[in-house]
Amino acid sequence: MVDSVVTRIDKASITQVLREEPKFSEMFISYLLARNARVEEDLVDQLFNSSEKRLARLLLLMANFGKEGDPQTVIAKISQETLAEMVGTTRSRVSTFMNKFRKLGFIEYNGDLKVHNSLLNVVLHDNPHLRGRDL
């Protein structure tokens, strides 16, 4: 987490900046397209994947797996209640999955949450030995 500043820009101002600043316009359009793709991915994830896979995907996204640079395997403190809201399931289900991921060596969860790249197996493969009641 970092300090942030939020600014509201009216439509006329942003339209003018987009016309007059091609570099900014390119960056802004690129951001919008990436954000739109992420929203589509999240919708497909919600519709077609189990809550266990959605939790695994969320943890990997939070640890920046698949992004430029090295993943940040230790992610910020976040409650199981918050994870449950983000995944669309109950806190008790998140607890069950987190314990399962820890037991299988996909995460370390002792105060800090450390995500291992082996968690990708849950998202990428439908392995029968990983399958629980929810998969």
QUIZI-V709639 format. One record per pair of residues at least 24 apart in sequence whose ideal C-beta (glycine too) atoms are under 6 Angstrom apart, sorted by the first residue. I is the first residue (numbers start at 1). J is the second residue. D is the distance in Angstrom with one decimal. If there is no record, write none. Layout:
I;J;D + I;J;D
This chain:
1;76;6.0 + 50;134;4.7 + 50;135;4.9 + 51;87;5.5 + 51;89;3.9 + 51;93;5.8 + 51;134;5.6 + 52;97;5.1 + 52;134;4.9 + 52;135;5.7 + 53;123;5.9 + 54;87;4.6 + 55;87;5.0 + 55;97;5.1 + 56;119;5.4 + 56;122;4.0 + 56;123;5.0 + 57;123;5.2 + 58;86;5.8 + 58;87;5.9 + 59;115;5.1 + 60;119;5.9 + 63;115;4.1 + 73;114;5.1 + 73;115;5.4 + 74;112;5.3 + 74;114;5.0 + 75;113;5.2
